[in-house]
Structure formats: C-alpha cells, structure tokens
Amino acid sequence: MKNLSNDLIAEHLEELTQLEPNGFPFISLYLNTQPNQHGRDNFEPFVRKELAARARTFADGSREREYFERDAGRIVRYLTDNLEPSANGAAIFACTGQEDFFKAMQLDAPIQKHSLHVSERPFIYPLARLIEQNPVYVVLLADTQSARIFVFDLGRVRRLEEFTSADNSFAAVGEHSHMRYRRRVENSQGLHAKEIIEILERVVIEENAERVILAGDEIIITLLRQRMPAQIADKIIDILRLDIRSPEREILRATIESLREDNIQADAEKVRELFDQYRAGGLGVVGLDKTMYALVHGQADELVISASPDALDPLPAEVAAAGTAAVQPAKELSPKAIADALVSLAGKSGARVTFIEDEELLADVGGVGAFLRYKAGVREDTYVFR
C-alpha cells in the first residue's frame, strides 16, 4: 500500500473539487476496512448490497445504468484484488462518464463508518474532514541520555529520528568530589537538551507542523521547557509521561487523545472568535445564506462547519444564476448535500475548512459560518450548487 500523506490527499481532494457534473452518476465510496473482533473485514456485504440497490434506481438499458454497473464492477474488483490488509480505511471515486475517472485511496487513518454516495459530482465531505481531523504533528520522546522524534501523519509515522547524547557516561562518584560529579551531570544534561531542541526545531520547520507533544521523564522535560524557543513552545499542546522505549502504537494512542482534547479547545476558541467578528460587524458571517454567498463570491477565507452534516438546517433552496441576482426555485437539499456543497465551494475558492466536533457550538446559527477575507456587503440569497 502506498502511504498517503496529508499533502497528497489534499491534492486528490483538490482534483475532485474541480470536477464539474455532466449528468452521469458519480460514485463516492468510503469504507472502514479495519478488521472486526474476529480479524476479518466486514465491508463486503455493505458494498455489494448498496451498489446493487443504487443500480436499480437507473432505468434498464440506459447509459446511466450501464456506466454505473461498469463503475460498480471496477470498484468490487479493486477491493478484491488490490486492497492491502494493513489499510484501515478506503475512499474510492468512480465515474465512467467523467472520462473514465477512477481514484482509490488506501488509508492508515480509519474512516468512521461505511457510506456510499451517488450523484453527479464527487462527495468530498468525509475526505475533507479526514484531513482536518488528522493533522501532521510532532512527538518528542526523551530521557536524559537519548531522544526519539516522531512525525505522525494520518495515523502513521512518516518520519523518525533517534539519537543518543555523545557525552552520557561518567566515572563512579567515588573517584571525584560529589560537587564536580553533579556539575558534570548537569552540564551533560544541558548539552543534551540543547541538541534535542536544535533537532526538534529543524524537524518542526521542515515538516511545517503546527502541533508538538512532549513526552519523557521529568528531568529532561523540565530542562527542555526552560530552554525551548518561543516559536516551538507556542506549538506544544501537551506533555505526557511515557517511557523512552514505548512502542509506536502506544505513542500514537496516547498522542491521538491529546490531539482530540486540543481540538475540542481549539474548536471552542474558533467559534468564539467567529461570533465576536460577526457581532462586531467585522470579518465574520454566520448562517447558511450568508456563508453560501461569501463562498460563491470568493469572499470567505475559512469555512467553519459542524462535523455532523445533520446539524445543518435543511432549508428550501433557491438557485441564483451565476453572477446575477436572478433567483429560480429548486428542490430542497438535504443537510448532507448542503454540507458537501459548502466544502466543495471552499475548495474551489481556496478557503480553509474547519470542522467543529461539538455540534452544539454552532447549533443556534444553523451549523455553519465563515471568516471573511475582506469586509463587504453580504446578501441573504440562498445558493445551491449542482
């Protein structure tokens, strides 16, 4: 399995975002491929049942039915022949009518649950959320003699640096005065901490990591915190007590929990900042209408949206002709379709996307808002995206 990085998946996401609908069915399939308690995958019944059910919605003999069944067969063959046992998740996109488009991603990070989406365009919401939930972060695990620096990306270690201090052996205490021995130990530990920080700083910069977690024994952690430059200290989200010999899976499990807790705090701060901007009439809007308008016109800098699509209001939709104020009636969109349309628009306009895990934080404003690149009048038309 080719290990996919955040950056590479982001490139795939951008490609999917740019695809325009052409009337043919586009399949978007997300699977949790982790083995069950018996060590077996359990996605095959879901895939076969759902693909068969969706195929029956197209008329017999129609080109749409023909193309859909061709794509469905290709997906089943891929899962049978190419899916690696080590994959924890899979995202597959297929549309014969879109110049025979087929893209399959095997993931180390698990997909939360199976889902199949068939429409005229790729359904990208789960993929965008996966990237936002699994940022690149650095873990430093150290004691007074050695250190290990991990770079985690989408549930796997993509980089590891290990080293031991060159000056880590000392003569017995009896051969020197206690004071001289203690001074030598302290000097050695200080040099070790300095070396750790230099390497950590280089790794953080090279990996463009925004979050750092420290772990190790109390002595070295204290020394590191005393000497840590501000640009790295500001990125530290947690300090853990872990043994230097801890296996990777234990480190990942502990640090993922730290990441989750930090996300909860960051979400609350993000929503509070958004509301402050909105109340003050500044660079912030809330609600579906104004957020859609800002995205359509390239005004949005960052989309802030509930991680649960069901938290969005299912509003009756109106379609505005591109670049005009003309409004035409259209069918009502589901919250899931609205959420995907918002994320797709954000991708097309280069806006960042932040998913808010606690749906209560945005419940009073319909589950969505946006920070703006510039302040301008925002109309309250509702937009729908094909």
N, C-alpha and C positions, 0 to 999 in steps of 0.2 A: 504493500500500500504506500502510495506517495503521501508523505506527511504534508498536510496543507497548513500553511501559516495564516495568521490573521490577514496579512497583506495580500496573499494570493486569493483568499476567499473574498476579500474586499474587491479585488479585480474582477472576479467572477460575478459578484453582485452588481458591479457597475455595468458589466456587459449585459446582464439580464435586464437591468433597469432600462437600458436603451432600446430594447426590442419593442417594436410597435406592433399592435394587434393587426391581423389581416383576415380575421373571420374563421380561422381554423383552430381546433381545440389544442390548447397548450397544457400539458400535464406537468404538475409540480408535486413531487412525492417526497415526503420526509419520513424517515424511519429511525426508530430507536433499535439498534442492532446489538445491544448488549445481551449476553446470554441470560436466560432465566435461571431459577434456582436449581434446575437440572442440567445446566450447562449447554442448553440448546437455544438457538434463535427462535423467536416466536412471531416473526413479522410476515412469513409467507402466506398464512391464511388471510391476513388482512389485505395483502397486496392482490391476491387472486380474486377475492370476493369483491373488493371495491372497484377494481378495474373492470370486472365483468358487469357490475351494476351500472357503472358510468357508461359503458359501451352501449347498453340497451337504451340509453336516452337519445341516441342518434338513430335516424331512420335507416332501415336496412337498405343497402345498396348506395347510400350516399357517400360522397367523397369524405365527409367528416367522419363517418363511421369507419371507412377504410383506413384513413390516416390514423385515427385513434387506435384501432386494433393493431396497426403496424407499430406504433409507438409503445403500446402496452406489451406486445411481444418482445420488443427490444429491451424494455425495462426488466422483464422477467428473466430473459437470457443473461443480462448483465448481472443481476443479483445471484443467479445460479452459478455463473462461470467466473465472475470477477471479484465478488465481494470478499474481502480478507476477513478471517476470523477475528483479527485484532481490532477491527473497526467497531466503534461504539455508536456511530450514527452515520446515516447516509442521506444525501439530498440529491435527487435526480430530476432533471428537467428535459422534457422531450416534446418536439413539435415537428412532425414531418412537413407540415405546411409552411414552416418557417425555415425554408432552405435546409430541411432535414436536420434541424437543430437537435443536438443531444449532448448533455453535460451531466456527468456523475461525479459527486464528491464523497469520498470516504473520510470520516472524521474521527479523531481521537476523543473529542468532546461529544458527549451524548446528546441526541435530540430528545426532548422531554417525552414526546408521545408521537405515535404514528399519525399521519394526516395526508390526505390526498386532495388536491385542488385541481379542477379542470375549468379553465376559462379561456379567454382569447389572449391572455398575457401571463407571464410567469408570476406566481405568488411568492413574493420575496420576504414577507414579514418575518417568518421564522428564521431565515438565514441572517437577516439584518440583526435580529435580536441575539442570535448565537454569537456574532462578532462582538456586540456590545457587552454581553454577559461574560465574555472570556478574553479580557484584555491581556496584552503582554505585560508581565510583571517579573520582578527580580527578587530572589530569595537569597540572603546571605546567611549561611550556617557556619558558625565559627567557635573555636575554643582558643586557648592561649598559645597553641602551637600550630594549628592548621585552620584551613577555611575551605568551604565549598560554596561556589556561587552558581545558582541555577537561574536560567531564564525559562519561564513557563509560557507556553503559547497554545491556546486551545486544548488544554488538558494534557499536554505532553511537555517534556523537557526538550527544548530546541538548542540549548547551549549549556555547557557545564564547564566550569573552571575550578580546578582543585590545586592547592599548593600548601606547602609546609614551610614554616619560618626556617631560614638557614641557621639562625642562632638560637637553638632550642635545647641545648644540652649544657649542663652545669656540673661543676665539681661538687663533691659532698660538702655539706655545711661545715663539717669539722675542719676542713682544710683552709677555711677563710673565716674572717670575723662574720658574725651574723649580719652586721650592717652592710658590709661590702657585698655579701651574697644577695641580700634583699634588694640592694641598689641595682645589681646586675640583672636580677629577675625583672624588676620594674622597667629598666631600660630596654630589655629584650621584648617585653610585652608591648611597650610603647612603639618600638620599631615595627613589631608585628601588626599592630593596629594601623599604623601609618601605611604599611604595604597593602593591607586589606582595603583600606579606604581608596587608595590610588587605583587598585584594580576594579573595585566596585564602581567608582566614578566613571572609569573608562567603559565598563560594560553597560551601565545605565545610558550613557550618551550614545554609544554605538547601537543599542537596541531601541533607543527612543522610548524607554519605559517611563511611565508616569507613576508607577507604584513600586514600593520597595518594602519587603518584610525582613526584619532581622530575627535571627534565632541563634541560640547558643548558650554558653554558660554566663553567669552573672558578671564575672570579672572582665571578660573581653567585651561584653555588651556595654558595660559602663565606660570602658576606655573608648570604644567606638563612638558612643553618643557624645562624649566630651570633645572629640576631635572631628566629628562629622561636619563637612561644609554645609552651609545653609541650603544650597541647591539640591543636595541629596537628602538632608534632614527633612525638608518640606515634603518629600515624596514618601516618607516612611509612614505606613498605615497601621503597623502592628509589630509587637515584639513578643516572640514565643520562646518557651523553654523546650528545646529539642536537643537530643544527643547528636554529636557530630557524625555518628555512624548511622543515623536514621535512614531507612530505605526511601527511595524516591516516592513510592506510593503513599507512605506515611506523611512525608513532607507536603505532597500535593493535597492530601486530605485535610491537613491542618491549615494550610495556607488558603485553600478554597473557602474555608469557613471564615477566615479573616477577610477575604475579598468580599464575601457576601455581606458581612457586617459593615464593611466600609461602604458598600453600595447603598445600603439602607440609609446610612447617614448622609451620603452624597446626594441621594435622591431627595431627601427632605430639604437639604440646603438648596438644591436646584429649583425645586418647586417654590420655595420661599422667595428666592431671587426673582423667579418669573412673575410671581404675584406682586412683588414690590415694583417691578418695572411696569406691569400693567396698571396697577393702582395709580402710579405717578404719571401715567400717560407717556411713559418712556419707550424703550426698545423691547416691548413685550406685548403679546396678544394672547388671549385665551378663548376657548370655544371653537367649535368646528368651522363655522362660517369664516371667521376672521383668519384662522390658521390656514385654511384652504386658500383663501385669497392671497395671503402672504407667500405661500408656496408657489402658487400659479404664476405670480408676478416676480419671482426670484428675490423677494424681499426677506424671506426667512433665512436666518443664519443657523438656527438649531431648532429642530423639531423635538418637542417634549411630549411623549405619548405614553399612555398606560401600557404596561407589558401584557395586559389582558385585553384583547380586542373587544370582548364582550362588555367592557366598561365604557365603550364609546356609545353615544346615543345613536340609535337607528333613525336617522332623520329622513323625511321625504326629500328627495334630491331634485335639484334643478341643474340643467346643463347650460353653462354660459358659452356662447360662441367665442372662439379664441380671439382675444384682443378687442372684444366689443362688449357692450353692456347688454346685448340681447340675451334673453333667457328663455329656455324652452323646457317644457315639462319632461320628466323622465321617471322611470320606475324607482321605487325605494331601494336603497342599498342596505345590505346587512352591515352591522358593526365590523365584522371581519373584512368585508370588501372595502369599507371606508378606511380602516386601519392600513390595509395593504396599499391602497391608493395614496395615502399620505406619505408612507415610507418610500414608495416609488417616486413620488414627486420630489421628495427631499433628495433622493439620489440623483435625479436628473438636474436639479438646481445646485448641487454641491453643498447642501445643508447637512450638518451633522444630525444624528438621531440619538436621543437619549430615551431609554425605556424606563419607566417608573414602575417598580415592582409592586409597591403598595397602591392599589387602585383607589383607595380612599383619598389619597393626596390630591388627585385631580377629579374626584367624583363630582364636585359642585360646578365644574366647568366643562362637563361632557367628555372628560378623559384626555384632553389634548390642549396644547398651547405651543407658542413658538417665541424664541428670541429673534429680534429683527436685526438686519444689517444696517438699516437706516430707518429713520422715522419718516413716515408718510401717511397720508390718509388711507385707511383700510375700509373698503366697502364690506357690506354684510351679505353679499350674494353667496349662495351655496354652490359649490362646484363639484362635479362628478367627473371621474376620469375613466375613459374607456381602456 
